[in-house]
Amino acid sequence: MGDWFTTNVIHDPGRMPRYEAFADYWVWLALKMKCSKSFIATVVIVLVVGGCLWYRRYQWDEIAYPRTMIYSGGMTDDIIKWRMNHGKPPVPASWHTNPPPPYRMNQPPPRNTNQVLQNLGFQQKANELSDAEKVALTNLFETKLKPAAEKWASVYGDHVPFSLADLTMDKFAERFGRDSQIYHSYTFVMGDITLSIVEQNGDTAVRYLASKHGLRTMETMPPNGAAPDVSMPVTPAQVLALAQADSGQQFPPNLVQLIPSAESGSFAGGAIVNVGSEVKNAVGIPISKTSAGINYVFAKDGTLAFYLRAK
């Protein structure tokens, strides 16, 4: 037995996978020690059951502590930045017709609760507002939300894809953070455009804009044989100036990334832009000092098809 093990497992490990050699080793060792068959069977059962429990542990953790997302649109900034950095549209086109849950807690729920995460008073649609809430929201719209949109539009000028005159209370769709003390997001839908204005820590600002048609076009493959239009309607200097005027922060030029939108779909002549993402070293430690980032998608005519401001 010893000669067989030395020849077949130690000297010639390539003739079988490592796990097979490992199993044969234990069989050889058990036989060498003259263990009973019942002892060998017990060891095998313990190893199999232990391996199954170890695998199941990850599934149980996933159920008890779900990997969750928190943002007014239901997508994390990191996911969107990854998609854009890889030449993909910031969110799938299907997200607009079948969106993910708009909010999930980033902490595990109490073990003794039977309440689903989406039913915590965080999301409230327009038709769910009481008369008193409608009056309060209308006042908020006139005093904070509309002025914030006007301030944002003054920065982006001709890049804004809608008229401010169309931003009215009858376009209000839903809000997030109704019961929150620090975060409230208000979503308005104006035809093809979805706009979100956020109140957070005393600041009110536009945080999200998306064109449904633009995002769908980005996911459509161009016709075969057609030469892609890889021109871009903006330059790094122009985008840098817009981002700094919008956020009030100074971004170094190396944190501005532009990718022709035609490289990944039919959205010809546009630009996928990322400003201010954290730069990390080889071990994943942030080495940049930005506290906010902005993602854009510009259409060929220079208007915004997508906008996301992290903070």
ABEGO torsion letter per residue (X at the ends): XAAAAAAAAAABAAABBAAAAAAAAAAAAAAAAGBBAAAAAAAAAAAAAAAAAAAAAAAAAAAABBBBBBBAAGBBAAAAAAAAAAGBBABBAAAAABBBBABBBABBBBAABABBAABAGABBBAAABBAAAAAAAAAAAAAAAAAAAAAAAAAAEAABABBAAABBAAABABBBGAABAABBBBBBBBEABBBBBBBBGGBBBBABBBBAAAAAAAABBBBBGBBBBABBABBAAAAAAAAAAAAGBBBBAAABBBBBAAAAEABBGBBBBBBGBBBBBAAGBBABABABBBBBBBBAAGBBABBBBAX
